[in-house]
Amino acid sequence: AVELVESGGGSVEVGGSLRLSCVISGYPWTDRICMAWARQAPGKEHKLVAYLNNDGSTRYDEFVQGRFTISKGDEKNTLFLQMNSLKPEDTAVYYCLAERNCYTNPRNFDYWGQGIQVTVSS
């Protein structure tokens, strides 16, 4: 079974940084994988934050572009999200996602982690 386990969330003040990690295991594809982060703020729908394609290309939501960086660890099944210059509006539950291909709509990803809370306080 596919398993995605996030870690690294927590509370931080405005302007601070956090790094989320995700370990992905058991995925069925041998030729390619797209890994991504999505988030859900209170009362809002899930929104894609960033994805990292199999060819190394990335895509970011406009509201995090320049502040967040998605990357892969030395172990290819590890995904990171470095979040800098955090704002209160970044407060959300963050999810690690995996799918064979990349999509801008997180609902098109079949595999999700359990989610991890990030809270930014002013």
All heavy atoms as an XYZ file, in Angstrom:
957
protein
N       0.847     -1.192      0.000
C       0.000      0.000      0.000
C       0.883      1.242      0.000
O       1.965      1.253      0.583
C      -0.898      0.002      1.228
N       0.387      2.289     -0.673
C       1.110      3.549     -0.712
C       0.959      4.251      0.629
O      -0.135      4.350      1.170
C       0.585      4.448     -1.835
C       1.344      5.760     -1.858
C       0.677      3.740     -3.184
N       2.046      4.737      1.151
C       2.032      5.439      2.423
C       2.826      6.731      2.302
O       3.932      6.742      1.766
C       2.609      4.566      3.531
C       2.459      5.156      4.924
C       2.921      4.201      6.013
O       3.798      3.361      5.741
O       2.405      4.302      7.143
N       2.245      7.824      2.791
C       2.912      9.121      2.816
C       2.855      9.635      4.244
O       1.765      9.755      4.816
C       2.224     10.113      1.882
C       2.234      9.803      0.386
C       1.104      8.865     -0.006
C       2.132     11.087     -0.419
N       3.993      9.955      4.811
C       4.059     10.378      6.202
C       4.751     11.729      6.280
O       5.929     11.848      5.944
C       4.795      9.342      7.067
C       4.839      9.807      8.519
C       4.126      7.971      6.958
N       3.995     12.742      6.729
C       4.534     14.098      6.850
C       5.095     14.324      8.242
O       4.637     13.728      9.218
C       3.457     15.147      6.584
C       2.781     15.054      5.235
C       1.380     14.476      5.320
O       1.114     13.728      6.267
O       0.562     14.792      4.435
N       6.035     15.254      8.315
C       6.563     15.701      9.599
C       7.091     17.123      9.437
O       7.249     17.600      8.307
C       7.679     14.768     10.087
O       8.752     14.754      9.181
N       7.312     17.789     10.573
C       7.948     19.098     10.541
C       7.024     20.278     10.726
O       7.469     21.430     10.706
N       5.738     20.042     10.888
C       4.826     21.163     11.098
C       4.965     21.753     12.480
O       5.820     21.338     13.270
N       4.130     22.741     12.769
C       4.157     23.359     14.083
C       3.723     24.804     14.017
O       3.073     25.223     13.061
N       4.081     25.547     15.050
C       3.713     26.959     15.154
C       4.951     27.823     15.000
O       6.023     27.482     15.517
C       3.051     27.229     16.508
O       1.846     26.489     16.629
N       4.774     28.939     14.328
C       5.875     29.856     14.098
C       5.322     31.268     14.015
O       4.137     31.469     13.698
C       6.630     29.469     12.802
C       5.747     29.633     11.583
C       7.934     30.212     12.656
N       6.153     32.248     14.301
C       5.721     33.648     14.202
C       5.845     34.140     12.760
O       6.575     33.569     11.938
C       6.542     34.513     15.139
C       6.280     34.218     16.605
C       7.011     35.167     17.539
O       7.898     35.906     17.064
O       6.720     35.155     18.747
N       5.145     35.215     12.485
C       5.214     35.831     11.161
C       6.681     36.095     10.782
O       7.459     36.590     11.604
C       4.413     37.139     11.141
C       4.687     37.915      9.869
C       2.925     36.862     11.261
N       7.001     35.747      9.545
C       8.364     35.950      9.066
C       9.297     34.784      9.322
O      10.428     34.764      8.812
N       8.817     33.813     10.077
C       9.644     32.663     10.408
C       9.664     31.624      9.297
O       9.065     31.811      8.224
N      10.347     30.524      9.575
C      10.512     29.448      8.593
C      10.182     28.101      9.208
O      10.344     27.899     10.416
C      11.960     29.417      8.087
O      12.299     30.610      7.433
N       9.736     27.202      8.349
C       9.533     25.813      8.726
C       9.906     24.953      7.526
O       9.794     25.406      6.376
C       8.073     25.522      9.091
C       7.551     25.935     10.457
C       6.047     25.698     10.528
C       8.264     25.179     11.566
N      10.311     23.716      7.793
C      10.545     22.769      6.710
C       9.719     21.522      6.952
O       9.865     20.864      7.986
C      12.025     22.391      6.576
C      12.284     21.573      5.322
C      13.737     21.318      5.063
N      14.247     20.167      5.776
C      15.280     19.432      5.369
N      15.904     19.743      4.233
N      15.700     18.411      6.084
N       8.858     21.223      6.003
C       8.059     20.010      6.057
C       8.789     18.896      5.316
O       9.462     19.140      4.314
C       6.694     20.226      5.421
C       5.840     21.361      5.981
C       4.483     21.403      5.262
C       5.652     21.230      7.468
N       8.622     17.689      5.825
C       9.201     16.511      5.190
C       8.110     15.486      4.945
O       7.111     15.433      5.678
C      10.272     15.898      6.090
O      11.310     16.810      6.365
N       8.323     14.667      3.937
C       7.373     13.599      3.628
C       8.153     12.403      3.121
O       8.988     12.545      2.225
C       6.367     14.066      2.584
S       5.226     12.787      2.016
N       7.857     11.258      3.672
C       8.451     10.010      3.194
C       7.354      9.218      2.496
O       6.300      8.966      3.082
C       9.058      9.200      4.345
C       9.608      7.876      3.826
C      10.155      9.998      5.035
N       7.619      8.874      1.259
C       6.636      8.167      0.426
C       7.133      6.747      0.191
O       8.279      6.552     -0.216
C       6.458      8.889     -0.922
C       6.076     10.348     -0.687
C       5.409      8.191     -1.773
C       6.105     11.206     -1.940
N       6.270      5.778      0.409
C       6.661      4.387      0.191
C       5.514      3.617     -0.432
O       4.353      4.016     -0.344
C       7.063      3.736      1.516
O       5.987      3.746      2.428
N       5.867      2.519     -1.089
C       4.858      1.617     -1.622
C       4.171      2.064     -2.891
O       3.193      1.445     -3.306
N       4.656      3.140     -3.541
C       3.955      3.578     -4.755
C       4.181      2.582     -5.887
O       5.237      1.974     -5.983
C       4.351      4.994     -5.149
C       5.825      5.235     -5.315
C       6.478      4.993     -6.510
C       6.559      5.755     -4.255
C       7.814      5.247     -6.652
C       7.902      6.014     -4.387
C       8.528      5.756     -5.589
O       9.865      6.008     -5.719
N       3.186      2.441     -6.759
C       3.220      1.352     -7.744
C       3.982      1.669     -9.032
O       4.225      0.774     -9.828
C       1.736      1.140     -8.047
C       1.126      2.487     -7.848
C       1.899      3.123     -6.730
N       4.361      2.921     -9.256
C       4.971      3.264    -10.547
C       6.480      3.120    -10.471
O       7.111      3.559     -9.518
C       4.627      4.713    -10.920
C       3.237      5.060    -10.525
C       2.089      4.660    -11.124
C       2.852      5.854     -9.398
N       1.008      5.164    -10.450
C       1.438      5.904     -9.387
C       3.561      6.526     -8.408
C       0.730      6.592     -8.426
C       2.864      7.218     -7.443
C       1.461      7.253     -7.457
N       7.038      2.560    -11.508
C       8.488      2.393    -11.551
C       9.148      3.383    -12.497
O      10.358      3.565    -12.451
C       8.841      0.967    -11.989
O       8.250      0.714    -13.272
C       8.317     -0.042    -10.981
N       8.346      4.027    -13.369
C       8.950      4.875    -14.392
C       8.889      6.363    -14.075
O       9.695      7.135    -14.589
C       8.265      4.634    -15.737
C       6.762      4.918    -15.692
O       6.182      4.850    -14.595
O       6.192      5.193    -16.760
N       7.938      6.798    -13.236
C       7.826      8.214    -12.959
C       6.963      8.418    -11.731
O       6.169      7.551    -11.353
C       7.239      8.975    -14.145
C       5.844      8.520    -14.542
C       5.344      9.235    -15.785
N       5.200     10.661    -15.569
C       5.800     11.583    -16.299
N       6.583     11.223    -17.300
N       5.608     12.863    -16.057
N       7.102      9.586    -11.135
C       6.266      9.952     -9.992
C       6.225     11.467     -9.897
O       7.224     12.138    -10.174
C       6.785      9.337     -8.674
C       5.846      9.679     -7.502
C       8.196      9.811     -8.371
C       6.186      8.955     -6.204
N       5.083     11.999     -9.559
C       4.937     13.408     -9.260
C       4.643     13.521     -7.767
O       3.757     12.835     -7.258
C       3.796     14.026    -10.059
S       3.536     15.781     -9.697
N       5.407     14.352     -7.086
C       5.193     14.569     -5.656
C       4.809     16.026     -5.438
O       5.333     16.915     -6.126
C       6.461     14.205     -4.878
C       6.809     12.733     -4.991
S       8.251     12.258     -4.035
C       9.547     12.918     -5.055
N       3.930     16.249     -4.505
C       3.380     17.594     -4.347
C       2.991     17.865     -2.902
O       2.915     16.956     -2.076
C       2.162     17.756     -5.247
N       2.749     19.142     -2.637
C       2.184     19.590     -1.363
C       0.910     20.373     -1.659
O       0.878     21.182     -2.588
C       3.161     20.501     -0.625
C       4.384     19.822     -0.131
C       5.593     19.768     -0.751
C       4.527     19.096      1.090
N       6.477     19.045      0.007
C       5.856     18.628      1.152
C       3.671     18.796      2.164
C       6.338     17.874      2.227
C       4.147     18.048      3.225
C       5.471     17.597      3.247
N      -0.093     20.112     -0.867
C      -1.332     20.881     -0.912
C      -1.627     21.358      0.508
O      -1.030     20.878      1.468
C      -2.471     20.028     -1.441
N      -2.565     22.295      0.626
C      -2.944     22.758      1.953
C      -4.417     23.078      1.981
O      -5.040     23.344      0.952
C      -2.119     23.978      2.367
C      -2.373     25.238      1.572
C      -1.385     26.332      2.004
N      -1.609     27.588      1.292
C      -0.829     28.660      1.401
N       0.244     28.619      2.194
N      -1.096     29.755      0.733
N      -4.961     23.044      3.188
C      -6.343     23.409      3.400
C      -6.408     24.357      4.583
O      -6.149     23.952      5.732
C      -7.221     22.196      3.641
C      -8.700     22.540      3.742
C      -9.584     21.338      3.956
O      -9.195     20.365      4.575
N     -10.806     21.404      3.423
N      -6.762     25.598      4.297
C      -6.938     26.588      5.353
C      -8.330     26.414      5.964
O      -9.224     25.865      5.317
C      -6.767     27.983      4.778
N      -8.533     26.897      7.187
C      -9.845     26.745      7.821
C     -10.974     27.312      6.954
O     -10.908     28.457      6.505
C      -9.693     27.541      9.123
C      -8.236     27.506      9.414
C      -7.548     27.540      8.075
N     -11.976     26.510      6.705
C     -13.130     26.942      5.948
C     -12.932     27.037      4.451
O     -13.812     27.516      3.735
N     -11.792     26.575      3.961
C     -11.507     26.685      2.530
C     -11.233     25.310      1.922
O     -11.030     24.332      2.636
C     -10.320     27.615      2.304
C     -10.585     29.042      2.768
C      -9.491     29.995      2.343
C      -9.814     31.413      2.747
N      -8.761     32.365      2.322
N     -11.204     25.273      0.598
C     -10.950     24.019     -0.094
C      -9.449     23.722     -0.148
O      -8.615     24.612      0.071
C     -11.507     24.084     -1.518
C     -13.018     24.178     -1.574
C     -13.543     24.092     -2.998
O     -12.729     24.154     -3.943
O     -14.770     23.962     -3.162
N      -9.126     22.470     -0.458
C      -7.734     22.111     -0.656
C      -7.165     22.879     -1.853
O      -7.838     23.057     -2.877
C      -7.600     20.613     -0.928
C      -7.960     19.764      0.243
N      -9.224     19.212      0.400
C      -7.237     19.370      1.320
C      -9.256     18.510      1.521
N      -8.074     18.602      2.105
N      -5.918     23.307     -1.714
C      -5.272     24.060     -2.783
C      -3.847     23.538     -2.967
O      -3.146     23.278     -1.982
C      -5.237     25.547     -2.445
C      -4.791     26.431     -3.573
C      -5.034     27.883     -3.235
C      -4.706     28.767     -4.433
N      -4.912     30.205     -4.145
N      -3.445     23.375     -4.212
C      -2.094     22.923     -4.476
C      -1.104     24.017     -4.099
O      -1.273     25.172     -4.486
C      -1.916     22.551     -5.937
C      -0.597     21.870     -6.252
C      -0.650     20.391     -5.863
C      -0.228     22.022     -7.720
N      -0.066     23.667     -3.368
C       0.986     24.612     -2.997
C       2.127     24.547     -4.003
O       2.600     25.558     -4.514
C       1.499     24.304     -1.581
C       2.696     25.181     -1.238
C       0.387     24.484     -0.554
N       2.567     23.325     -4.289
C       3.680     23.134     -5.223
C       3.749     21.680     -5.635
O       3.315     20.801     -4.886
C       4.999     23.547     -4.578
N       4.274     21.459     -6.840
C       4.575     20.088     -7.212
C       5.966     19.985     -7.824
O       6.523     20.975     -8.321
C       3.509     19.457     -8.105
C       3.353     19.957     -9.520
C       4.408     19.986    -10.426
C       2.099     20.347     -9.985
C       4.236     20.419    -11.724
C       1.911     20.768    -11.282
C       2.982     20.808    -12.154
O       2.800     21.229    -13.453
N       6.508     18.782     -7.745
C       7.827     18.471     -8.295
C       7.649     17.302     -9.247
O       7.276     16.200     -8.831
C       8.801     18.113     -7.169
C      10.199     17.620     -7.565
C      10.942     18.689     -8.342
C      10.984     17.243     -6.312
N       7.888     17.568    -10.524
C       7.644     16.552    -11.538
C       8.834     15.602    -11.636
O       9.927     15.865    -11.115
C       7.392     17.218    -12.886
C       6.508     16.383    -13.766
O       6.352     15.183    -13.562
N       5.907     17.002    -14.765
N       8.607     14.532    -12.345
C       9.637     13.515    -12.480
C      10.884     14.047    -13.182
O      12.001     13.589    -12.916
C       9.074     12.332    -13.272
C       9.941     11.100    -13.174
O      10.052     10.493    -12.120
N      10.579     10.740    -14.273
N      10.696     15.031    -14.075
C      11.830     15.587    -14.812
C      12.519     16.714    -14.052
O      13.414     17.367    -14.584
C      11.383     16.084    -16.185
C      10.361     17.212    -16.100
O      10.019     17.645    -14.979
O       9.885     17.664    -17.156
N      12.076     16.959    -12.828
C      12.684     17.993    -11.998
C      12.015     19.343    -12.095
O      12.358     20.266    -11.351
N      11.065     19.496    -12.998
C      10.355     20.771    -13.108
C       9.430     20.955    -11.908
O       8.968     19.986    -11.300
C       9.572     20.835    -14.409
O       8.607     19.795    -14.462
N       9.185     22.216    -11.588
C       8.353     22.547    -10.439
C       7.274     23.543    -10.827
O       7.386     24.255    -11.833
C       9.189     23.148     -9.297
O       9.864     24.315     -9.781
C      10.221     22.156     -8.782
N       6.259     23.597    -10.008
C       5.215     24.602    -10.178
C       4.774     25.027     -8.793
O       4.611     24.201     -7.899
C       4.025     24.038    -10.954
C       2.907     25.046    -11.150
C       1.690     24.418    -11.774
N       0.580     25.346    -11.841
C       0.121     25.884    -12.972
N       0.670     25.543    -14.129
N      -0.886     26.723    -12.956
N       4.565     26.328     -8.604
C       4.157     26.882     -7.312
C       2.873     27.674     -7.445
O       2.637     28.326     -8.475
C       5.251     27.804     -6.763
C       6.532     27.110     -6.408
C       7.559     26.987     -7.334
C       6.731     26.574     -5.129
C       8.749     26.344     -7.005
C       7.909     25.945     -4.790
C       8.908     25.826     -5.740
O      10.088     25.192     -5.404
N       2.096     27.646     -6.396
C       0.966     28.552     -6.293
C       1.512     29.977     -6.235
O       2.555     30.233     -5.615
C       0.166     28.233     -5.039
C      -0.988     29.181     -4.847
O      -2.044     28.944     -5.442
O      -0.819     30.173     -4.098
N       0.806     30.902     -6.839
C       1.301     32.280     -6.923
C       1.510     32.901     -5.547
O       2.344     33.785     -5.374
C       0.337     33.128     -7.745
C      -1.071     33.205     -7.165
C      -1.999     34.091     -7.985
O      -1.539     35.124     -8.477
O      -3.179     33.718     -8.136
N       0.756     32.441     -4.545
C       0.835     33.050     -3.212
C       2.032     32.563     -2.406
O       2.327     33.113     -1.347
C      -0.461     32.811     -2.446
C      -1.650     33.483     -3.075
C      -2.598     32.756     -3.762
C      -1.792     34.861     -3.009
C      -3.684     33.364     -4.369
C      -2.879     35.496     -3.600
C      -3.813     34.741     -4.284
N       2.720     31.531     -2.901
C       3.901     31.043     -2.198
C       5.168     31.168     -3.039
O       6.279     30.953     -2.541
C       3.728     29.570     -1.749
C       2.437     29.394     -0.964
C       3.793     28.606     -2.923
N       4.993     31.515     -4.312
C       6.141     31.656     -5.212
C       7.170     32.612     -4.616
O       6.835     33.703     -4.164
C       5.649     32.191     -6.564
C       6.743     32.396     -7.590
C       7.122     31.111     -8.294
O       6.265     30.372     -8.755
N       8.403     30.865     -8.397
N       8.411     32.166     -4.588
C       9.486     33.005     -4.057
C       9.709     32.848     -2.570
O      10.737     33.294     -2.051
N       8.775     32.239     -1.871
C       8.918     32.028     -0.414
C       9.078     30.548     -0.070
O       9.749     30.211      0.902
C       7.706     32.582      0.321
C       7.489     34.064      0.138
C       6.375     34.583      1.058
N       5.073     33.983      0.751
C       4.340     33.296      1.617
N       4.769     33.103      2.847
N       3.154     32.813      1.262
N       8.448     29.690     -0.841
C       8.482     28.252     -0.583
C       9.326     27.573     -1.651
O       9.344     27.990     -2.819
C       7.080     27.649     -0.640
C       6.161     28.043      0.492
C       6.470     29.063      1.375
C       4.968     27.368      0.672
C       5.617     29.415      2.412
C       4.097     27.694      1.702
C       4.424     28.726      2.566
N       9.989     26.490     -1.244
C      10.780     25.703     -2.181
C      10.485     24.219     -1.972
O      10.619     23.719     -0.844
C      12.283     25.945     -1.994
O      12.557     27.339     -2.148
C      13.089     25.165     -3.012
N      10.103     23.554     -3.041
C       9.875     22.116     -2.995
C      11.117     21.417     -3.514
O      11.734     21.861     -4.480
C       8.624     21.722     -3.819
C       8.253     20.259     -3.584
C       8.795     22.024     -5.296
C       6.892     19.870     -4.177
N      11.502     20.336     -2.860
C      12.701     19.623     -3.289
C      12.608     18.166     -2.890
O      11.793     17.772     -2.048
C      13.962     20.261     -2.687
O      13.935     20.166     -1.276
N      13.495     17.396     -3.476
C      13.548     15.964     -3.192
C      14.823     15.683     -2.403
O      15.860     16.298     -2.644
C      13.551     15.199     -4.504
C      13.237     13.748     -4.407
C      13.268     13.103     -5.781
C      12.251     13.671     -6.721
N      12.214     12.947     -8.002
N      14.744     14.761     -1.474
C      15.906     14.405     -0.698
C      16.841     13.482     -1.463
O      16.538     13.048     -2.571
N      17.975     13.201     -0.873
C      18.922     12.281     -1.485
C      18.289     10.914     -1.673
O      18.554     10.209     -2.655
C      20.186     12.162     -0.627
C      20.997     13.448     -0.642
O      20.829     14.235     -1.597
O      21.783     13.667      0.298
N      17.457     10.544     -0.719
C      16.642      9.350     -0.887
C      15.453      9.779     -1.733
O      14.678     10.642     -1.331
C      16.153      8.828      0.474
C      17.255      8.323      1.373
C      17.877      7.062      0.837
O      17.146      6.275      0.206
O      19.082      6.863      1.037
N      15.295      9.230     -2.907
C      14.351      9.776     -3.874
C      12.910      9.710     -3.420
O      12.051     10.339     -4.030
C      14.507      9.079     -5.219
C      14.214      7.589     -5.193
C      14.373      7.007     -6.589
C      14.083      5.521     -6.605
N      14.205      4.969     -7.974
N      12.626      8.974     -2.367
C      11.246      8.926     -1.901
C      10.978      9.901     -0.771
O       9.993      9.775     -0.056
C      10.912      7.503     -1.455
C      11.781      7.055     -0.293
O      12.873      7.594     -0.085
N      11.325      6.097      0.472
N      11.850     10.879     -0.590
C      11.675     11.897      0.444
C      11.436     13.238     -0.210
O      12.160     13.635     -1.118
C      12.916     11.975      1.342
O      13.169     10.696      1.914
C      12.697     12.974      2.453
N      10.419     13.939      0.252
C      10.029     15.228     -0.304
C      10.073     16.270      0.791
O       9.697     15.997      1.933
C       8.606     15.141     -0.872
C       8.060     16.381     -1.561
C       8.791     16.630     -2.874
C       6.561     16.254     -1.797
N      10.530     17.489      0.442
C      10.595     18.585      1.391
C       9.809     19.785      0.880
O       9.615     19.954     -0.320
C      12.052     19.015      1.629
C      12.929     17.926      2.178
C      13.906     17.344      1.378
C      12.792     17.480      3.480
C      14.727     16.339      1.864
C      13.601     16.478      3.982
C      14.566     15.908      3.169
N       9.398     20.615      1.819
C       8.857     21.928      1.504
C       9.475     22.912      2.479
O       9.140     22.914      3.662
C       7.330     21.962      1.607
C       6.698     23.287      1.187
C       6.866     23.501     -0.320
C       5.216     23.343      1.559
N      10.395     23.723      1.974
C      10.995     24.776      2.778
C      10.113     26.003      2.683
O       9.873     26.508      1.583
C      12.412     25.091      2.272
C      13.092     26.208      3.029
C      13.381     25.857      4.483
O      13.815     24.754      4.777
N      13.133     26.791      5.389
N       9.647     26.473      3.816
C       8.721     27.604      3.849
C       9.384     28.752      4.598
O       9.679     28.629      5.797
C       7.417     27.207      4.537
C       6.749     25.998      3.909
S       5.141     25.613      4.629
C       5.628     25.128      6.287
N       9.635     29.843      3.897
C      10.254     31.026      4.477
C       9.292     32.205      4.438
O       8.298     32.184      3.705
C      11.529     31.378      3.701
C      12.582     30.284      3.770
O      12.681     29.555      4.753
N      13.365     30.166      2.711
N       9.606     33.218      5.211
C       8.786     34.438      5.248
C       7.313     34.106      5.432
O       6.448     34.613      4.710
C       9.000     35.259      3.964
O      10.361     35.584      3.787
N       7.039     33.267      6.400
C       5.667     32.792      6.597
C       4.733     33.915      7.021
O       5.126     34.836      7.754
C       5.652     31.654      7.613
C       6.132     30.316      7.036
C       6.549     29.357      8.142
C       5.050     29.695      6.170
N       3.493     33.811      6.547
C       2.455     34.802      6.818
C       1.288     34.116      7.524
O       1.107     32.908      7.392
C       1.961     35.400      5.499
C       3.049     36.000      4.632
C       2.479     36.468      3.306
C       3.562     37.051      2.407
N       3.023     37.517      1.107
N       0.458     34.889      8.222
C      -0.703     34.266      8.870
C      -1.587     33.492      7.892
O      -2.172     32.457      8.256
C      -1.430     35.466      9.474
C      -0.364     36.470      9.717
C       0.605     36.301      8.568
N      -1.676     33.970      6.664
C      -2.522     33.287      5.667
C      -1.937     31.960      5.194
O      -2.583     31.228      4.441
C      -2.792     34.204      4.464
C      -1.573     34.832      3.850
C      -1.319     36.240      4.389
O      -1.435     36.466      5.616
O      -0.970     37.113      3.553
N      -0.713     31.635      5.621
C      -0.150     30.316      5.339
C      -0.635     29.266      6.335
O      -0.346     28.075      6.162
C       1.377     30.365      5.357
C       1.954     31.227      4.246
O       1.452     31.132      3.107
O       2.898     31.990      4.527
N      -1.340     29.707      7.360
C      -1.866     28.775      8.345
C      -2.835     27.809      7.682
O      -3.796     28.226      7.028
C      -2.587     29.533      9.472
O      -1.625     30.318     10.184
C      -3.281     28.573     10.439
N      -2.566     26.515      7.831
C      -3.371     25.486      7.153
C      -2.879     24.113      7.586
O      -1.831     23.987      8.236
C      -3.239     25.621      5.639
N      -3.650     23.119      7.194
C      -3.158     21.740      7.264
C      -2.493     21.450      5.920
O      -3.111     21.665      4.867
C      -4.294     20.743      7.543
C      -3.748     19.323      7.540
C      -4.964     21.062      8.872
N      -1.271     20.993      5.968
C      -0.503     20.722      4.760
C      -0.464     19.213      4.515
O      -0.251     18.420      5.445
C       0.921     21.267      4.915
C       0.979     22.757      4.761
C       0.476     23.605      5.746
C       1.517     23.338      3.616
C       0.499     24.986      5.595
C       1.565     24.717      3.462
C       1.050     25.525      4.447
O       1.078     26.892      4.290
N      -0.640     18.841      3.245
C      -0.693     17.437      2.852
C       0.379     17.141      1.810
O       0.579     17.930      0.884
C      -2.057     17.096      2.248
C      -3.212     17.263      3.190
C      -3.869     18.482      3.312
C      -3.659     16.186      3.957
C      -4.939     18.636      4.174
C      -4.733     16.332      4.822
C      -5.358     17.556      4.922
O      -6.418     17.704      5.784
N       1.002     15.997      1.955
C       1.912     15.470      0.947
C       1.095     14.613     -0.008
O       0.241     13.828      0.431
C       2.981     14.637      1.652
S       4.184     13.848      0.582
N       1.352     14.773     -1.314
C       0.593     14.052     -2.335
C       1.530     13.312     -3.285
O       2.654     13.763     -3.519
C      -0.237     15.030     -3.177
C      -1.546     15.596     -2.639
C      -1.346     16.377     -1.370
C      -2.203     16.465     -3.690
N       1.032     12.229     -3.865
C       1.795     11.515     -4.883
C       0.853     10.978     -5.947
O      -0.285     10.583     -5.665
C       2.598     10.373     -4.262
N       1.360     11.012     -7.167
C       0.589     10.476     -8.295
C       1.591     10.226     -9.427
O       2.712     10.736     -9.374
C      -0.488     11.472     -8.710
C      -1.455     10.989     -9.775
C      -2.047      9.625     -9.453
O      -2.964      9.537     -8.611
O      -1.556      8.653    -10.050
N       1.194      9.475    -10.413
C       2.118      9.195    -11.506
C       2.397     10.461    -12.332
O       3.521     10.692    -12.774
C       1.561      8.092    -12.397
C       2.539      7.623    -13.456
C       2.065      6.363    -14.138
N       3.024      5.918    -15.122
C       3.059      6.340    -16.364
N       2.179      7.231    -16.797
N       3.982      5.899    -17.210
N       1.345     11.272    -12.544
C       1.494     12.524    -13.288
C       1.139     13.716    -12.394
O       0.465     13.553    -11.381
C       0.577     12.514    -14.505
C       0.957     11.433    -15.484
O       2.098     11.352    -15.948
N       0.012     10.556    -15.792
N       1.575     14.893    -12.793
C       1.301     16.105    -12.028
C       0.000     16.752    -12.470
O      -0.334     16.741    -13.665
C       2.443     17.109    -12.214
S       3.939     16.687    -11.312
N      -0.694     17.334    -11.522
C      -1.937     18.053    -11.775
C      -1.937     19.319    -10.935
O      -1.321     19.369     -9.871
C      -3.144     17.196    -11.393
C      -3.205     15.872    -12.119
C      -2.679     14.721    -11.551
C      -3.773     15.785    -13.383
C      -2.720     13.507    -12.210
C      -3.825     14.576    -14.054
C      -3.297     13.445    -13.467
O      -3.336     12.250    -14.131
N      -2.668     20.333    -11.405
C      -2.800     21.551    -10.613
C      -3.942     21.442     -9.624
O      -3.996     22.193     -8.652
C      -3.004     22.768    -11.515
O      -4.148     22.537    -12.344
C      -1.786     23.007    -12.388
N      -4.869     20.528     -9.859
C      -5.964     20.296     -8.924
C      -5.576     19.144     -7.996
O      -5.399     18.014     -8.443
C      -7.237     19.943     -9.673
C      -8.454     19.854     -8.760
O      -8.306     19.639     -7.548
N      -9.627     20.008     -9.327
N      -5.448     19.418     -6.694
C      -4.997     18.352     -5.798
C      -5.942     17.153     -5.760
O      -5.512     16.041     -5.432
C      -4.903     19.039     -4.439
C      -5.715     20.271     -4.546
C      -5.635     20.688     -5.976
N      -7.186     17.362     -6.103
C      -8.128     16.244     -6.074
C      -7.827     15.186     -7.133
O      -8.379     14.087     -7.073
C      -9.558     16.766     -6.232
C     -10.082     17.429     -4.966
C     -11.493     17.923     -5.126
N     -11.541     19.152     -5.898
C     -12.655     19.846     -6.114
N     -13.795     19.418     -5.649
N     -12.608     20.948     -6.810
N      -6.963     15.506     -8.061
C      -6.565     14.521     -9.065
C      -5.432     13.624     -8.597
O      -5.050     12.690     -9.314
C      -6.158     15.225    -10.360
C      -7.351     15.813    -11.079
O      -8.446     15.256    -11.036
N      -7.150     16.936    -11.735
N      -4.910     13.896     -7.407
C      -3.881     13.022     -6.835
C      -4.593     11.936     -6.032
O      -5.433     12.223     -5.182
C      -2.943     13.821     -5.921
C      -1.973     14.695     -6.650
C      -2.374     15.897     -7.222
C      -0.640     14.336     -6.755
C      -1.468     16.707     -7.896
C       0.276     15.136     -7.419
C      -0.142     16.326     -7.986
N      -4.200     10.704     -6.273
C      -4.860      9.596     -5.583
C      -4.297      9.340     -4.190
O      -4.985      8.768     -3.342
C      -4.726      8.306     -6.400
C      -5.708      8.247     -7.557
O      -6.714      8.975     -7.501
O      -5.454      7.475     -8.507
N      -3.057      9.735     -3.959
C      -2.400      9.351     -2.710
C      -2.061     10.584     -1.874
O      -1.400     11.507     -2.351
C      -1.149      8.527     -3.004
C      -1.476      7.287     -3.802
C      -1.214      7.220     -5.164
C      -2.091      6.204     -3.188
C      -1.553      6.099     -5.895
C      -2.430      5.076     -3.916
C      -2.156      5.034     -5.270
O      -2.496      3.911     -5.984
N      -2.520     10.565     -0.630
C      -2.388     11.683      0.296
C      -1.810     11.207      1.622
O      -2.110     10.099      2.072
C      -3.766     12.291      0.581
C      -4.398     12.994     -0.560
C      -4.731     12.484     -1.789
C      -4.811     14.357     -0.584
N      -5.314     13.440     -2.567
C      -5.385     14.605     -1.852
C      -4.764     15.403      0.347
C      -5.883     15.858     -2.218
C      -5.265     16.636     -0.013
C      -5.824     16.850     -1.288
N      -1.035     12.099      2.255
C      -0.636     11.853      3.629
C      -1.769     12.233      4.572
O      -2.841     12.681      4.136
N      -1.503     12.088      5.849
C      -2.550     12.341      6.841
C      -2.717     13.829      7.135
O      -3.718     14.231      7.734
C      -2.240     11.584      8.142
C      -1.196     12.223      9.047
C       0.229     12.024      8.556
O       0.485     11.387      7.520
N       1.189     12.562      9.310
N      -1.778     14.622      6.733
C      -1.846     16.068      6.960
C      -1.111     16.478      8.212
O      -1.018     15.722      9.185
N      -0.577     17.696      8.183
C       0.159     18.218      9.329
C      -0.150     19.706      9.465
O      -0.229     20.422      8.472
C       1.676     17.948      9.165
C       2.411     18.188     10.471
C       2.276     18.747      8.030
C       3.790     17.570     10.490
N      -0.353     20.143     10.687
C      -0.765     21.526     10.943
C       0.431     22.474     10.917
O       1.482     22.189     11.513
C      -1.465     21.623     12.300
C      -1.910     23.015     12.675
C      -3.066     23.516     11.821
O      -4.012     22.776     11.565
N      -2.982     24.762     11.373
N       0.232     23.589     10.238
C       1.179     24.712     10.272
C       0.387     25.933     10.714
O      -0.634     26.272     10.113
C       1.820     24.963      8.900
C       2.605     26.264      8.911
C       2.718     23.788      8.516
N       0.849     26.585     11.774
C       0.178     27.761     12.304
C       1.171     28.915     12.355
O       2.248     28.786     12.939
C      -0.379     27.497     13.707
O      -1.286     26.386     13.654
C      -1.115     28.724     14.231
N       0.786     30.023     11.733
C       1.633     31.219     11.715
C       0.907     32.303     12.487
O      -0.209     32.691     12.124
C       1.921     31.683     10.285
C       2.890     32.867     10.300
C       2.478     30.543      9.446
N       1.531     32.778     13.534
C       0.879     33.757     14.391
C       1.562     35.110     14.263
O       2.777     35.211     14.081
C       0.911     33.293     15.844
O       2.240     33.077     16.254
N       0.731     36.155     14.387
C       1.271     37.514     14.281
C       1.537     38.097     15.653
O       1.196     37.508     16.668
C       0.289     38.390     13.515
O      -0.972     38.353     14.137
